[in-house]
Amino acid sequence: MVLEVLKSIFGRRIRLPRDVVTRVPRAARKAAEPQVAAIAAAIDVIAALPGLADVATTKKLPKGFFAAVQALTAAYDAYVAAVVKLVPGLAGAARPGTPEGYHACHEQPAAVTGVEGLAIYRASRPWKDFGEVAQELARLGEQQFKDIQGLHTGKDPDKISMTGAAVQQGRIEFARRGELCPLLDPETHRCRAWEQRPFGCRMHFILGDTSAADPRDPRWPKQVKAFNVRMPLRQMVALMQIEKRMLLTPAPFLNANLLQWVQLTEG
């Protein structure tokens, strides 16, 4: 699973703006070494939590899990901030989940790890309208699956490779429907889960005309000018290894991921 997800990000079929691998300048990487070390330390804390490998059986997360995830998120935010200081143009760039950058919230569902999804679920579950949000997640997730499955040419419709053309093109077709992320407030154009939003949203900076980030715009995706401050590869692989230990096989996209935790906790 880890290899397939990495291939989908770094492989040849890079199409969506958030899939683009942007090279962080060497000077910025050097300056951000303390923040990278903090990310690694936070991941080590999560990995060392007792009972982590038993989650699939016990259906209980270890004590301190969410505090450790919050520390990881804070370390990653600090890394992004350190890079922003040394890359011209990023300081004032629009970001998904804000009124200035909400056009990019049509490019969904966002890629997400299981650890992120659990934190987002915990933050959004108390919402009074969570039931409606969950229904919208289910509707969009089903539509995306149909878009992908409709492009699958293999014999078994249930066996679709994450790195295959059907997934890549299906994501594009789904994004072009122009559906907004269910976590975005449609009136204020602000992310309701801002503090726990996916890393894929935290890393994404929209340069130039932000309206081009709307998948319904004819300039999308080729003419979207963006910069992605990804988590360093070594730390991302370590995070994915934690998920393998938890044996929960989390869905790689936000919609299905959140619904997975709903089903796990609420039957």
C-alpha positions as CSV (number, residue, x, y, z in Angstrom):
1,M,0.0,0.0,0.0
2,V,2.8,2.4,0.9
3,L,4.6,1.8,-2.4
4,E,1.4,2.3,-4.4
5,V,0.6,5.6,-2.7
6,L,4.1,6.9,-3.3
7,K,3.9,5.9,-6.9
8,S,0.6,7.7,-7.3
9,I,2.3,10.9,-6.0
10,F,5.7,10.6,-7.5
11,G,5.0,8.5,-10.6
12,R,4.8,9.6,-14.2
13,R,1.0,10.2,-14.3
14,I,1.0,13.5,-12.4
15,R,-2.1,15.4,-13.3
16,L,-3.7,17.3,-10.4
17,P,-2.0,20.4,-9.0
18,R,-1.6,18.9,-5.6
19,D,0.1,15.9,-7.1
20,V,2.9,18.0,-8.5
21,V,6.2,17.5,-6.7
22,T,7.7,20.9,-6.2
23,R,11.4,21.0,-5.3
24,V,12.2,22.9,-2.1
25,P,15.3,25.0,-2.7
26,R,18.4,23.7,-1.0
27,A,18.8,26.8,1.2
28,A,15.3,26.3,2.5
29,R,15.8,22.6,3.2
30,K,18.9,23.5,5.1
31,A,17.2,26.2,7.2
32,A,14.3,23.9,8.0
33,E,16.4,21.0,9.3
34,P,15.3,21.7,13.0
35,Q,11.7,21.5,11.9
36,V,12.3,18.2,9.9
37,A,13.9,16.8,13.1
38,A,10.8,17.8,15.1
39,I,8.6,16.0,12.5
40,A,10.7,12.9,12.8
41,A,10.6,13.1,16.6
42,A,6.8,13.4,16.6
43,I,6.4,10.4,14.4
44,D,8.7,8.4,16.7
45,V,6.4,9.3,19.6
46,I,3.4,8.0,17.7
47,A,5.2,4.8,16.7
48,A,6.2,4.1,20.3
49,L,2.7,4.4,21.7
50,P,1.8,1.1,23.5
51,G,-0.9,-0.9,21.9
52,L,-0.6,0.8,18.5
53,A,-0.4,-2.5,16.7
54,D,-3.5,-3.8,18.4
55,V,-5.9,-1.0,17.3
56,A,-7.5,-3.1,14.6
57,T,-8.5,-5.7,17.2
58,T,-9.2,-3.5,20.2
59,K,-10.8,-0.7,18.2
60,K,-9.2,1.7,20.7
61,L,-6.4,4.2,20.1
62,P,-3.5,4.3,22.6
63,K,-3.7,7.0,25.3
64,G,-1.9,10.1,24.0
65,F,-2.5,9.3,20.3
66,F,-4.2,12.6,19.4
67,A,-1.8,14.7,21.5
68,A,1.0,13.1,19.5
69,V,-0.7,13.7,16.2
70,Q,-1.3,17.3,17.2
71,A,2.5,17.6,17.9
72,L,3.2,16.2,14.4
73,T,0.8,18.7,12.8
74,A,2.4,21.6,14.7
75,A,5.9,20.4,13.6
76,Y,4.8,20.1,10.0
77,D,3.2,23.6,10.1
78,A,6.5,24.9,11.5
79,Y,8.4,23.2,8.6
80,V,6.0,24.8,6.0
81,A,6.5,28.2,7.7
82,A,10.3,27.9,7.6
83,V,10.2,27.0,3.9
84,V,7.8,29.9,3.1
85,K,10.3,32.4,4.5
86,L,12.9,31.4,1.9
87,V,10.8,30.8,-1.2
88,P,9.8,34.1,-3.0
89,G,6.1,34.5,-3.6
90,L,4.8,32.0,-1.0
91,A,4.3,34.4,1.9
92,G,1.3,36.1,0.2
93,A,0.0,33.1,-1.8
94,A,-3.6,31.9,-1.4
95,R,-4.2,28.6,0.4
96,P,-7.1,26.1,0.3
97,G,-9.7,26.5,3.0
98,T,-9.6,30.3,2.9
99,P,-11.8,32.9,1.0
100,E,-8.7,33.7,-1.2
101,G,-7.9,30.1,-2.1
102,Y,-11.2,28.2,-1.8
103,H,-11.3,27.5,-5.6
104,A,-8.8,24.8,-4.9
105,C,-11.3,23.2,-2.5
106,H,-13.1,22.0,-5.7
107,E,-10.1,19.7,-6.3
108,Q,-11.1,16.9,-4.1
109,P,-11.3,14.6,-2.4
110,A,-7.9,15.4,-0.9
111,A,-5.3,12.7,-0.4
112,V,-5.0,11.8,3.3
113,T,-3.3,9.4,5.6
114,G,-5.1,7.4,8.2
115,V,-3.5,9.3,11.0
116,E,-4.8,12.6,9.6
117,G,-8.2,11.1,8.9
118,L,-8.6,10.0,12.5
119,A,-7.8,13.5,13.7
120,I,-10.2,15.1,11.3
121,Y,-12.9,12.7,12.3
122,R,-12.4,13.5,16.0
123,A,-12.6,17.2,15.2
124,S,-15.7,17.1,13.0
125,R,-17.7,14.4,14.8
126,P,-19.2,16.9,17.4
127,W,-20.6,19.2,14.7
128,K,-24.4,19.4,14.9
129,D,-24.7,18.8,11.2
130,F,-22.1,16.0,11.1
131,G,-24.8,13.6,9.9
132,E,-25.4,15.7,6.8
133,V,-21.7,16.1,6.2
134,A,-21.3,12.3,6.4
135,Q,-24.1,11.9,3.9
136,E,-22.4,14.3,1.5
137,L,-19.1,12.5,2.0
138,A,-20.8,9.3,1.1
139,R,-22.4,10.8,-2.0
140,L,-19.2,12.2,-3.3
141,G,-17.2,9.1,-2.4
142,E,-19.7,6.9,-4.4
143,Q,-19.5,9.2,-7.4
144,Q,-15.7,9.2,-7.4
145,F,-15.7,5.4,-7.3
146,K,-18.1,5.3,-10.2
147,D,-15.9,7.8,-12.2
148,I,-12.8,5.6,-11.5
149,Q,-14.6,2.3,-12.1
150,G,-16.0,3.5,-15.4
151,L,-12.5,4.0,-16.7
152,H,-11.2,0.6,-15.5
153,T,-10.4,-1.8,-18.3
154,G,-9.4,-4.8,-16.2
155,K,-11.4,-8.0,-15.9
156,D,-12.2,-7.6,-12.3
157,P,-14.0,-4.2,-11.6
158,D,-13.1,-4.4,-7.9
159,K,-9.4,-4.8,-8.5
160,I,-8.2,-1.3,-9.5
161,S,-4.5,-0.3,-9.0
162,M,-3.9,3.0,-7.2
163,T,-1.2,3.7,-9.8
164,G,-3.4,2.8,-12.8
165,A,-4.7,5.2,-15.4
166,A,-8.3,4.7,-14.2
167,V,-7.5,6.2,-10.8
168,Q,-5.5,9.1,-12.2
169,Q,-8.1,10.0,-14.9
170,G,-11.0,9.2,-12.6
171,R,-9.7,11.7,-10.1
172,I,-9.6,14.3,-12.9
173,E,-13.1,13.6,-14.1
174,F,-14.4,13.7,-10.5
175,A,-12.6,17.0,-9.8
176,R,-14.1,18.6,-12.9
177,R,-17.6,18.1,-11.5
178,G,-16.8,21.1,-9.4
179,E,-18.0,19.7,-6.1
180,L,-16.8,21.6,-3.0
181,C,-15.1,19.7,-0.1
182,P,-17.8,19.0,2.5
183,L,-15.5,20.4,5.2
184,L,-15.7,23.9,3.6
185,D,-18.3,26.4,4.8
186,P,-20.1,27.3,1.5
187,E,-21.0,30.8,2.8
188,T,-17.7,31.9,4.4
189,H,-15.5,29.8,2.1
190,R,-13.4,28.8,5.2
191,C,-12.4,25.3,6.1
192,R,-14.4,24.2,9.2
193,A,-11.7,21.7,10.1
194,W,-8.9,24.2,9.6
195,E,-6.8,23.2,12.6
196,Q,-7.0,19.5,11.5
197,R,-7.1,19.9,7.7
198,P,-5.2,17.4,5.6
199,F,-1.5,17.8,5.0
200,G,-2.4,18.0,1.3
201,C,-4.2,21.3,2.0
202,R,-1.5,22.6,4.4
203,M,1.2,22.1,1.8
204,H,-0.6,23.8,-1.1
205,F,0.1,27.4,-2.2
206,I,-1.7,28.8,-5.2
207,L,0.3,31.4,-7.2
208,G,-1.1,33.8,-9.7
209,D,-4.8,33.8,-10.6
210,T,-6.6,31.6,-8.0
211,S,-9.7,31.1,-10.1
212,A,-7.6,28.8,-12.4
213,A,-7.5,26.4,-9.4
214,D,-11.2,25.6,-9.9
215,P,-11.3,22.3,-11.9
216,R,-14.2,23.8,-14.0
217,D,-11.9,26.5,-15.3
218,P,-10.5,25.7,-18.8
219,R,-7.0,26.5,-17.6
220,W,-7.1,23.7,-15.0
221,P,-5.0,21.7,-14.3
222,K,-2.1,22.5,-16.7
223,Q,-2.1,26.3,-16.2
224,V,-2.5,26.3,-12.4
225,K,0.6,27.9,-10.8
226,A,1.1,26.2,-7.4
227,F,3.9,25.3,-5.0
228,N,3.6,22.2,-2.7
229,V,5.6,22.1,0.5
230,R,5.4,18.4,1.0
231,M,6.5,16.6,4.1
232,P,10.0,15.2,3.5
233,L,9.9,11.8,1.9
234,R,11.6,9.9,4.7
235,Q,9.2,11.2,7.3
236,M,6.2,10.5,5.0
237,V,7.3,6.9,4.6
238,A,7.7,6.6,8.4
239,L,4.1,7.9,8.8
240,M,2.8,5.3,6.4
241,Q,4.7,2.6,8.1
242,I,2.8,3.4,11.3
243,E,-0.5,2.8,9.4
244,K,0.8,-0.6,8.3
245,R,1.4,-1.5,12.0
246,M,-2.1,-0.4,12.9
247,L,-3.6,-2.8,10.3
248,L,-6.5,-0.5,9.5
249,T,-5.8,-0.2,5.8
250,P,-7.1,3.4,5.6
251,A,-8.5,4.7,2.4
252,P,-6.1,7.2,0.7
253,F,-8.8,9.8,0.0
254,L,-10.5,12.1,2.5
255,N,-14.2,11.1,1.8
256,A,-13.7,7.4,2.1
257,N,-11.2,7.8,4.9
258,L,-13.6,9.7,7.2
259,L,-16.5,7.3,6.5
260,Q,-14.2,4.4,7.4
261,W,-13.8,5.9,10.9
262,V,-17.5,6.5,11.2
263,Q,-18.2,2.9,10.4
264,L,-15.4,1.7,12.7
265,T,-16.6,3.7,15.7
266,E,-20.4,3.7,15.2
267,G,-20.9,0.4,13.5
